[in-house]
């Protein structure tokens, strides 16, 4: 039940041709006596927050609306305070309703999400809700379950959410949906990015990792992904504008294309480094019980069935790191871990200086039986000169590590392998100009399309360009230091 109404599966997908949408919009311009042209967009293409006086309208179907406008017909008429020669997502407009209330109108070419929930949201359990999605060629609604996500982020005023799609409100059967070019899945994240003043640290880091690293088994599994992906949306919850969010995938077996559990045979494995512990730092491998889902800071994500975990292989791998002699470590490391993956992860984490991603906030995965473990990065918000709380930490002259990487650094051949890979990356994706341009382009996109402006109206957050200047200056100094470190033998 939501607002007194029961809702079940109502899932309609509209794949419209852009030309038809242009025609539909064109027909919506109506001559209205002396009033001038009126724009009447589709009902699902906009959302209004009547408390914050914000309207977000999606016109992703066409490049821009270029006709002269005086009136916007939504649930009522809104007059433009100044007649406009068109609508674009690079401008903010002021419109006034019949009661004389002024609203800020933002045009977006990103999806608009509108969610209705009856009960208060908590971390657990999920609350039943109704989900509506609108962008250029896809419109659908669905029953969902929704709850708050995170630990530190629970203290932020702008919350992050988990959403799970259901077939209906009674059985709550899981239903897979797909967004844009992301994989089909039933479970998604709405990341509020409150601790990211520029809303781009995690997004940029995810893209960077995918650009430098390909799963070692990609020839066998061409659809395997190196980590999650996502895109920006405007979110409304119970008719309140909640700001700009990142709709993102979750790390699962299906994302990585790990082999499924077969009969009594454990093939693919997936573990999450959930909290700081000597086990997640590869220092100690204490005794384990497969009757428990967690062990030594690790959480078994897959397979975990019938209250049975499978820590045998992970225990053996961590024991190897913690106790093998130097000769055995170099010789047998590839048996337990994909060394190229470890090298890339170490260089990546140190480039962005992800202080919270070497004892937690990463996954360890195994593709199949008798294959090595590899690391999957995750939750990279405290990077590029900040920590996870969003506080600036200007340190650029240190190396982040744990016991696994310390042992690699102490080995001359492995350190040389890191040095060589660093030079390769510095000539490509880690080139100073390339990294700076990657950040600046994303910043300019968010700024020019007024995403910072409307997010600031919702939360009074500072998205000033000074944050960009700090980040780029920090990055320049960081790369200079790492260039020296990764030339040392």
Secondary structure by P-SEA (a helix, b strand, c coil): cccccccccbbbbbbccaaaaaaaaaaaccccccccbbbbccccccccccccbbbbbbcccccccccccccccccbbbbcccccccccccbbbbbbccccbbbbbbbbccbbbbbbbccccccccbbbbbbbbbcccccccccbbbbbbbccccccccccbbbbbbcccccccbbbbbccccccccccccccccccccccaaaaaaaaaaacccccccccccccccbbbbbbbbbbcccccccccccccccccccccccccccccccbbbbbccccccccccccccccccccccccccccccccccccccaaaaaaaaaaaacccaaaaaaccccccaaaaaaaaaaaaaaccccccccccbbbbbccccbbbbbbbccccccccccccccccccccbbbbcaaaaaaaacaaaaaaaaaaaaaaaaccccaaaaaaaaaaaaaaaaaaaaaaaaaaaccccccaaaaaaaaaaaaaaaaaaaaaaacc
